[in-house]
Amino acid sequence: MFINFYDPDRKHPFYNMLSSLIFVNRDSFYHILYDAISEHPSYVILSDLNTESKLNIIDGMIKYFENKESYERCANLLIIKKNIKENAKD
């Protein structure tokens, strides 16, 4: 079964589950978010979310992974951050 997770109204239960995950299990939230972003960086780089918000999210992830001493992930996120800045339209 295919589920379309693109729901502009954010009414799909997936969004409720994901948004609550940061409060229930912060580690899982950041690891899931990192996996999604690193596997499909173009979704983030080219998304219509404003550049400042994208950079704030990436910066928060970098801070989280620095505290966990996961420097390879930080390096990958810095590359994505650079690409976001290079493709900024706003």
Steps between C-alpha positions, in 0.01 A plus 500: 500500500637840404440793733557849373668680789481833321198647668496882489235508774708273726192289580664161445573312827864470391554871570354472849723203575813667365437833670446334838809279462735788588337518845471125556834385362731780393778261389268311265362825362841637404619167358186458287522860382869462419439179304226665296702815430824319418332251268298767317679834546339650189161484675636739761717711273227558242196503728283810520572546872676833548878491516523634855280219633700236313825637641357516853396135479841392365679708768292333772589160361869590485491611863327177601752279318796703631380427853486130405851528347366376168728717291453315171131586513589860580725510194222366279255754640748781435516395135121506478497840674747634242278370219195664656681834507616460140146427382329767714231693317378719783 
